[in-house]
């Protein structure tokens, strides 16, 4: 078991030296707390990390961050499921996606992409929720089934074979060192009129591999390039909120029904 501590979680303190935010490039970070965590292979077994929040976009990051090579090592060797995850892990997200798509008349998806899907279960759960997905694609750096392609977003190099009407990233964005580039890569895959689904974790999630915890309420501004809509579930506030954005204009009460 890991002992965790959290102090001064509500106190904002300015920092003397600040690296640019990897999401919005601003340099105004405030200290919001600290906690002891398990270290990575190149770090002490237990490390004290400060948590700090970007005053501009709301991204929460750890200080010090694990080095990129340490993070890659962690996920390559440690981040594997010992057994398939239960379907309940995805059913709630799938129901919410289905309800949101139904608002616009979507009952069928021609092609969906599940990003960070070691076992490609989310799109299957979406079908159980009543939305047919005719073609299912899935990518992950270390796939665990033969239905998942070995690939990743966030480095500006990946090109998906075809555009997809729905691109999903469930509890993925907090694992990457360049969230802004990840969103740009994902946005290029979304078909015209399609949607990008993002789900980000609670701030205090008990997973010590997470490098950043972007605020879902702020992510929409970083995904303005997506041709269709952006759906964000922000577990930090335990609220299921959808935000549809086109051409960078936020529309929180959309009234344009669409059909597949």
Buried (B, 14 or more C-beta within 10 A) or exposed (E): EEEEEEEEEEEEEEBEEBEEBBBBEBBBBBBBBBBBBBBBEEBEEEBEBBBBBBBBBBBBBBBEBBEEEBBEBBBEEEBEEEEEEEEEBBBBBBBBBBBBBBBBEBEEBBBBBBBBBBBBBBBBBBBEBEBEBEEBBBBBBEBBEEBBBEBBBBEEEBEBEEBBBBBBBBBBBBBBBBBBBBBBBBBBBBBEBBBBBBBBBEBEBEEBBBBBBBBBBBBBBBBBBBBBBBBBBBBBEEEBEBBBBBEEEEEEEBEEEEEB
